[in-house]
Amino acid sequence: MWSKQKETTKKSASRNIRFIQTALSVVHSTRLSPYSCKYSKKVYTQHHHRVLVLFKEYRNQHYREFIDEVRDMEYIQKILGLSEVPHFTTLQKFLCRIKSLSLRVTFRKTVNLFYPKDDVIPVTAMDSSGFTSGYCSHYFSERTGKLRKHFLKTSISVDTDQQAITGFISSNSRVHDTRHARKLLHQCHNLLPSDCYVMDRGYDSEDIHRLIRQDLNADSIIPLPVLEE
C-alpha cells in the first residue's frame, strides 16, 4: 500500500516537472519581457507568473489552494528559481493585466510544439460560454429583480487531438455564437489550418458552412437545430 502510494506520488511529480519545463520553454520563446515596467519590485518575473497561471489551470485548482500546494513543492520552486512563492492575489492581478495579444503568442508557441509549420490539425472544435460578474444564481436574480448587468462572452477553439487552444475571442456583451465564429475561424486558421471544424447547433448557419467549406477549404460538422413539433 505504502509503496504504491509512493510510486503514484513520484509519477505525479514527474508529470508536474515535465509540464513546468515545457511551460517555461514556451513562455521564454514568446519574448515576454521579464518585468512589466522599470518600477517593478523585481521579486518575481512575468515568466514566473505566467508559468504558475498555466500550472494552476493544468492542475484545475483555485488560486488559494494552488499556491498552498506549490509552497510544499520544493522541486517546482527550484526549477522556477523562486526564493519565495507569490501570494495568490498576485497571480489574479497578473491575469487581469495580461494582454490578449500576448496570450495569442503563447497559444501559437504551444501549437508549434506539436505540429511542423506546414502541417494541418485534423479536427478543431469550437464552443462559447457566458460569464457574469456576480455570484448570485439566475433564479435569485429573477426573484429579487436584480438583473446582472455585467456580462462576458468568450469563445475558444481547441485542437481535439493535442488539447491545445488555437484561438479565443471575448466580448463584454451578449452576442450570437456565429458572430464570434467568423472571427475565430479566421484566427485559428491563420495559426494552423484544420481539416475539419466541429461546433454545436448554435453555430448552424449557411454563412458559417460556406466560410469553412469554400474559403477555408475544410469540412464542417454542425448538427441541425431541433425542430419543435
C-alpha positions as CSV (number, residue, x, y, z in Angstrom):
1,M,0.0,0.0,0.0
2,W,2.7,2.5,1.0
3,S,4.9,1.6,-2.0
4,K,2.0,2.0,-4.4
5,Q,1.2,5.4,-2.9
6,K,4.9,6.4,-3.1
7,E,5.0,5.4,-6.8
8,T,1.9,7.4,-7.6
9,T,3.4,10.5,-5.9
10,K,6.6,10.0,-7.9
11,K,4.7,9.8,-11.2
12,S,2.7,12.9,-10.3
13,A,5.9,14.8,-9.5
14,S,7.4,13.7,-12.8
15,R,4.4,14.9,-14.7
16,N,4.5,18.2,-12.9
17,I,8.2,18.7,-13.7
18,R,7.6,17.9,-17.4
19,F,4.8,20.4,-17.6
20,I,6.8,23.2,-15.8
21,Q,9.8,22.6,-18.1
22,T,7.5,22.7,-21.2
23,A,5.7,25.8,-20.0
24,L,9.0,27.6,-19.3
25,S,10.2,26.8,-22.8
26,V,7.0,28.2,-24.3
27,V,6.9,31.3,-22.2
28,H,10.6,32.1,-22.9
29,S,10.0,31.7,-26.6
30,T,7.3,34.3,-26.6
31,R,9.8,37.0,-25.8
32,L,7.7,38.3,-22.9
33,S,9.7,41.0,-21.1
34,P,10.8,39.8,-17.6
35,Y,9.1,42.8,-15.9
36,S,6.0,44.8,-16.7
37,C,7.7,48.2,-16.1
38,K,11.0,49.7,-14.8
39,Y,9.4,50.4,-11.4
40,S,8.6,46.7,-10.8
41,K,9.7,45.3,-7.4
42,K,11.6,42.6,-9.3
43,V,10.7,39.9,-6.8
44,Y,9.1,37.8,-9.5
45,T,9.3,37.9,-13.3
46,Q,6.3,37.8,-15.6
47,H,7.7,34.5,-16.8
48,H,7.2,33.1,-13.2
49,H,3.6,34.5,-13.1
50,R,2.6,33.1,-16.5
51,V,4.1,29.6,-15.9
52,L,2.3,29.5,-12.5
53,V,-1.0,30.5,-14.0
54,L,-0.6,27.8,-16.7
55,F,0.3,25.3,-14.0
56,K,-2.8,26.2,-12.0
57,E,-5.0,25.6,-14.9
58,Y,-3.2,22.3,-15.6
59,R,-4.0,21.2,-12.1
60,N,-7.5,22.6,-12.2
61,Q,-7.3,24.3,-8.8
62,H,-8.5,27.5,-7.3
63,Y,-5.8,30.2,-6.7
64,R,-5.6,29.8,-2.9
65,E,-5.5,26.0,-2.9
66,F,-2.9,26.0,-5.8
67,I,-0.5,28.4,-4.0
68,D,-0.7,26.4,-0.8
69,E,0.3,23.2,-2.7
70,V,3.1,25.0,-4.6
71,R,4.6,26.0,-1.2
72,D,5.1,22.3,-0.5
73,M,6.6,21.6,-3.9
74,E,10.2,22.5,-3.4
75,Y,11.2,20.8,-6.6
76,I,8.9,23.2,-8.6
77,Q,10.3,26.2,-6.7
78,K,13.8,25.1,-7.6
79,I,13.1,24.7,-11.3
80,L,11.5,28.1,-11.4
81,G,14.2,29.7,-9.3
82,L,11.8,31.0,-6.7
83,S,13.1,32.1,-3.4
84,E,9.5,32.5,-2.2
85,V,6.1,31.7,-3.6
86,P,3.9,34.6,-4.6
87,H,0.6,35.3,-2.9
88,F,-2.4,34.0,-4.7
89,T,-3.7,37.5,-5.3
90,T,-0.5,38.3,-7.2
91,L,-1.5,35.7,-9.8
92,Q,-5.0,37.1,-10.0
93,K,-3.8,40.6,-10.6
94,F,-1.3,39.4,-13.3
95,L,-4.0,37.6,-15.2
96,C,-6.1,40.8,-15.2
97,R,-3.2,42.8,-16.7
98,I,-2.2,40.3,-19.4
99,K,-2.9,41.4,-22.9
100,S,-4.8,39.3,-25.4
101,L,-2.0,39.6,-28.0
102,S,0.4,38.1,-25.5
103,L,-2.0,35.1,-24.9
104,R,-2.2,34.5,-28.7
105,V,1.5,34.4,-29.0
106,T,1.6,31.8,-26.1
107,F,-1.0,29.7,-27.9
108,R,0.9,29.9,-31.2
109,K,4.1,28.7,-29.5
110,T,2.3,25.9,-27.8
111,V,0.8,24.6,-31.1
112,N,4.3,24.8,-32.6
113,L,5.4,22.2,-30.1
114,F,3.0,19.6,-31.6
115,Y,3.0,20.4,-35.3
116,P,5.5,21.4,-38.0
117,K,5.0,24.8,-39.7
118,D,3.1,23.4,-42.8
119,D,1.1,20.7,-41.0
120,V,-2.6,20.6,-40.6
121,I,-4.7,20.0,-37.5
122,P,-7.1,17.0,-38.0
123,V,-10.0,18.4,-36.0
124,T,-10.7,21.7,-34.4
125,A,-13.6,22.1,-32.0
126,M,-15.3,25.5,-31.1
127,D,-17.6,26.5,-28.3
128,S,-18.6,29.5,-26.3
129,S,-19.8,30.4,-22.8
130,G,-21.0,33.4,-21.0
131,F,-19.9,34.7,-17.6
132,T,-21.4,37.3,-15.2
133,S,-19.5,39.4,-12.6
134,G,-21.8,38.3,-9.8
135,Y,-22.0,35.0,-7.9
136,C,-25.8,35.0,-7.4
137,S,-27.8,32.4,-9.3
138,H,-30.1,33.2,-12.2
139,Y,-33.1,32.2,-10.0
140,F,-32.1,34.7,-7.3
141,S,-31.7,37.4,-9.9
142,E,-35.2,36.8,-11.3
143,R,-36.8,36.5,-7.8
144,T,-35.3,39.7,-6.5
145,G,-35.5,41.7,-9.7
146,K,-31.8,42.5,-9.6
147,L,-30.5,41.6,-13.0
148,R,-26.8,41.0,-13.5
149,K,-25.7,43.8,-15.9
150,H,-22.0,42.9,-16.5
151,F,-21.5,40.0,-18.9
152,L,-18.5,38.5,-20.6
153,K,-18.9,36.2,-23.7
154,T,-15.9,34.0,-24.5
155,S,-15.4,31.7,-27.5
156,I,-12.4,29.3,-27.9
157,S,-11.1,26.9,-30.5
158,V,-9.3,23.7,-29.4
159,D,-7.2,21.1,-31.2
160,T,-9.1,17.9,-30.2
161,D,-6.0,15.7,-30.6
162,Q,-3.5,17.6,-28.5
163,Q,-6.0,19.6,-26.4
164,A,-4.2,22.8,-27.3
165,I,-6.0,26.1,-27.5
166,T,-5.7,27.6,-31.1
167,G,-7.7,30.8,-30.7
168,F,-10.0,32.8,-28.5
169,I,-12.3,35.8,-28.7
170,S,-14.1,37.6,-25.9
171,S,-16.6,40.5,-25.7
172,N,-18.3,42.3,-22.9
173,S,-21.8,41.9,-24.3
174,R,-24.2,39.2,-25.3
175,V,-23.6,38.3,-28.9
176,H,-24.7,35.4,-31.1
177,D,-22.3,32.5,-31.4
178,T,-22.0,33.0,-35.2
179,R,-20.6,36.5,-34.8
180,H,-17.7,35.2,-32.7
181,A,-17.3,32.2,-35.0
182,R,-16.4,34.1,-38.1
183,K,-13.5,35.9,-36.4
184,L,-12.4,32.8,-34.5
185,L,-12.3,30.7,-37.7
186,H,-10.0,33.1,-39.4
187,Q,-7.9,33.4,-36.3
188,C,-7.3,29.7,-35.7
189,H,-7.0,29.0,-39.5
190,N,-4.2,31.6,-39.8
191,L,-2.5,30.0,-36.8
192,L,-2.7,26.5,-38.4
193,P,-5.3,25.2,-40.8
194,S,-7.6,22.4,-39.8
195,D,-9.2,19.6,-41.9
196,C,-12.4,19.8,-40.0
197,Y,-14.2,22.2,-37.7
198,V,-16.8,20.9,-35.2
199,M,-19.4,23.0,-33.5
200,D,-22.7,22.6,-31.7
201,R,-26.1,23.5,-33.3
202,G,-25.9,27.1,-32.0
203,Y,-23.4,27.8,-34.9
204,D,-25.7,26.3,-37.6
205,S,-25.7,28.9,-40.4
206,E,-25.3,28.8,-44.2
207,D,-22.7,31.6,-43.9
208,I,-20.6,29.6,-41.4
209,H,-20.8,26.4,-43.6
210,R,-19.8,28.4,-46.7
211,L,-16.9,30.1,-44.9
212,I,-15.5,26.8,-43.7
213,R,-16.1,24.8,-46.9
214,Q,-15.3,27.4,-49.6
215,D,-13.0,30.0,-48.0
216,L,-11.1,27.7,-45.6
217,N,-11.3,24.6,-47.8
218,A,-12.2,22.3,-44.8
219,D,-15.1,20.2,-43.6
220,S,-17.7,21.5,-41.2
221,I,-19.7,19.3,-38.7
222,I,-22.6,21.2,-37.1
223,P,-25.8,19.5,-36.0
224,L,-29.1,20.8,-37.3
225,P,-31.3,22.7,-34.9
226,V,-34.1,20.6,-33.2
227,L,-37.4,21.4,-34.7
228,E,-40.3,21.6,-32.3
229,E,-43.5,19.8,-33.4
